[in-house]
Amino acid sequence: MKTIRISIAALLLTATTALPSAAQRISRNKAWREVAKREARQLRAERQSADSIEHLKAADALARGEFVLEADRLRLKHGEEGTVGSTTNFVALHDGMATIQVSPSYSGGGPNGVGGITVEGAVSGIERSIDKQGAHHLTMNVSGTGVSAQVAINLSAGNAGASATIIPNFNSFTMTLIGRIVPFAESTVFKGRAL
């Protein structure tokens, strides 16, 4: 009987000493959650600031007509979409000339030598606008060897994310390149052989 009382007393003593430990763990967990929330808010603010700076640079490049839309996704006419390399898929405007390169393959084949096709042409009919939300829009006609198309570029508000829809004049093979706009001088694209 004495051993049972001692066992119960030991159990009660252990339970009472464990309670402050559990309370301390809860307190530490709350403090950790607060630190994590604070760091997440700070990271979001830094990301928004970086996105804002990228957007301003992209909007300026679009307004000057010296930009490259480096695409990492390609959407075809009926909605099929795939991931592509941003160094070989782009729409560029530089010195009044547009370059459109689509290379969905990593094989290195194709007419341009990097797995697709590259066309260049003179630009005409450039129209720019900004909507109420702050998104920038640019449309232009591109005419040259192997290309006669209208290109509609949309730069989203608040970051450098953009899309370029290429609408050929002589067929219905519309495609959209999705990625980000960078100033021409900062671009890292690799241009293949043009037609």
NUFISE-458339 format. One record per residue (C-alpha): residue number from 1; residue in three letters; x, y, z. Coordinates in steps of 0.5 Angstrom, whole numbers, plus 500, padded with zeros to 3 digits. Example, Ala and Ser with C-alpha at 12.3 -4.5 7.8 and 13.67 -1.06 7.14 Angstrom:
REM NUFISE-458339
- nuba|lolo|c1|c2|c3
- 1|ALA|525|491|516
- 2|SER|527|498|514
This chain:
REM NUFISE-458339
- nuba|lolo|c1|c2|c3
- 1|MET|500|500|500
- 2|LYS|506|505|502
- 3|THR|509|504|495
- 4|ILE|502|505|491
- 5|ARG|502|512|495
- 6|ILE|509|513|494
- 7|SER|508|512|486
- 8|ILE|502|517|486
- 9|ALA|506|522|490
- 10|ALA|511|521|485
- 11|LEU|506|521|479
- 12|LEU|503|528|482
- 13|LEU|510|531|483
- 14|THR|512|529|476
- 15|ALA|505|532|473
- 16|THR|506|539|477
- 17|THR|513|540|474
- 18|ALA|511|538|467
- 19|LEU|506|543|467
- 20|PRO|511|549|467
- 21|SER|515|546|461
- 22|ALA|508|545|457
- 23|ALA|507|552|458
- 24|GLN|514|554|456
- 25|ARG|513|550|450
- 26|ILE|507|554|448
- 27|SER|510|561|450
- 28|ARG|516|559|445
- 29|ASN|511|556|440
- 30|LYS|507|563|440
- 31|ALA|514|567|440
- 32|TRP|516|563|434
- 33|ARG|510|564|430
- 34|GLU|510|571|431
- 35|VAL|517|572|429
- 36|ALA|515|567|423
- 37|LYS|509|572|421
- 38|ARG|514|578|422
- 39|GLU|519|575|417
- 40|ALA|514|573|412
- 41|ARG|511|580|412
- 42|GLN|518|583|411
- 43|LEU|519|578|405
- 44|ARG|513|580|402
- 45|ALA|514|587|403
- 46|GLU|521|586|400
- 47|ARG|518|582|394
- 48|GLN|513|588|392
- 49|SER|518|593|392
- 50|ALA|523|589|388
- 51|ASP|517|587|383
- 52|SER|515|595|383
- 53|ILE|522|596|381
- 54|GLU|522|591|375
- 55|HIS|515|594|373
- 56|LEU|518|601|373
- 57|LYS|524|598|369
- 58|ALA|520|594|364
- 59|ALA|515|600|363
- 60|ASP|520|605|361
- 61|ALA|523|600|356
- 62|LEU|516|598|353
- 63|ALA|515|606|352
- 64|ARG|522|607|349
- 65|GLY|521|601|344
- 66|GLU|528|598|347
- 67|PHE|525|591|350
- 68|VAL|525|584|350
- 69|LEU|520|579|353
- 70|GLU|523|573|355
- 71|ALA|518|568|355
- 72|ASP|518|561|359
- 73|ARG|511|559|357
- 74|LEU|508|558|350
- 75|ARG|501|558|349
- 76|LEU|498|555|342
- 77|LYS|492|557|339
- 78|HIS|487|552|342
- 79|GLY|490|553|349
- 80|GLU|495|548|349
- 81|GLU|501|551|354
- 82|GLY|508|548|355
- 83|THR|514|551|359
- 84|VAL|520|553|354
- 85|GLY|527|556|355
- 86|SER|527|564|356
- 87|THR|533|564|353
- 88|THR|531|562|346
- 89|ASN|524|564|346
- 90|PHE|523|572|346
- 91|VAL|520|578|342
- 92|ALA|525|584|342
- 93|LEU|524|591|339
- 94|HIS|531|594|338
- 95|ASP|532|600|333
- 96|GLY|525|600|330
- 97|MET|526|592|328
- 98|ALA|522|587|332
- 99|THR|525|580|333
- 100|ILE|520|574|334
- 101|GLN|524|567|336
- 102|VAL|520|561|338
- 103|SER|524|555|340
- 104|PRO|520|550|343
- 105|SER|525|544|342
- 106|TYR|531|543|346
- 107|SER|534|539|340
- 108|GLY|538|545|337
- 109|GLY|535|543|330
- 110|GLY|530|547|326
- 111|PRO|531|553|321
- 112|ASN|534|557|326
- 113|GLY|539|552|329
- 114|VAL|536|553|336
- 115|GLY|530|548|336
- 116|GLY|525|553|332
- 117|ILE|524|559|328
- 118|THR|527|566|328
- 119|VAL|524|572|324
- 120|GLU|525|579|324
- 121|GLY|522|585|321
- 122|ALA|520|592|321
- 123|VAL|515|595|326
- 124|SER|510|600|324
- 125|GLY|503|602|327
- 126|ILE|506|602|334
- 127|GLU|500|604|339
- 128|ARG|501|604|347
- 129|SER|496|605|352
- 130|ILE|495|604|360
- 131|ASP|489|602|363
- 132|LYS|486|604|370
- 133|GLN|489|598|374
- 134|GLY|496|600|371
- 135|ALA|497|595|366
- 136|HIS|501|597|360
- 137|HIS|499|595|353
- 138|LEU|503|595|346
- 139|THR|501|593|339
- 140|MET|505|593|333
- 141|ASN|505|591|326
- 142|VAL|511|587|324
- 143|SER|513|586|317
- 144|GLY|519|582|314
- 145|THR|522|576|311
- 146|GLY|518|570|314
- 147|VAL|513|575|318
- 148|SER|507|579|317
- 149|ALA|503|579|324
- 150|GLN|500|584|329
- 151|VAL|504|583|336
- 152|ALA|500|585|342
- 153|ILE|504|586|348
- 154|ASN|501|586|355
- 155|LEU|505|588|361
- 156|SER|501|587|368
- 157|ALA|501|592|373
- 158|GLY|506|592|379
- 159|ASN|511|587|376
- 160|ALA|515|585|370
- 161|GLY|510|579|368
- 162|ALA|508|580|361
- 163|SER|505|576|355
- 164|ALA|506|577|347
- 165|THR|500|575|343
- 166|ILE|503|574|335
- 167|ILE|497|574|330
- 168|PRO|499|572|323
- 169|ASN|496|576|318
- 170|PHE|496|570|313
- 171|ASN|494|564|317
- 172|SER|490|563|324
- 173|PHE|496|560|328
- 174|THR|496|565|333
- 175|MET|501|564|339
- 176|THR|502|567|346
- 177|LEU|509|568|349
- 178|ILE|509|569|357
- 179|GLY|514|571|361
- 180|ARG|517|578|363
- 181|ILE|520|584|360
- 182|VAL|527|587|361
- 183|PRO|530|592|358
- 184|PHE|534|590|351
- 185|ALA|541|592|354
- 186|GLU|539|587|360
- 187|SER|537|581|356
- 188|THR|540|574|356
- 189|VAL|537|571|350
- 190|PHE|540|567|345
- 191|LYS|538|569|338
- 192|GLY|538|564|332
- 193|ARG|539|565|325
- 194|ALA|533|569|322
- 195|LEU|530|567|316
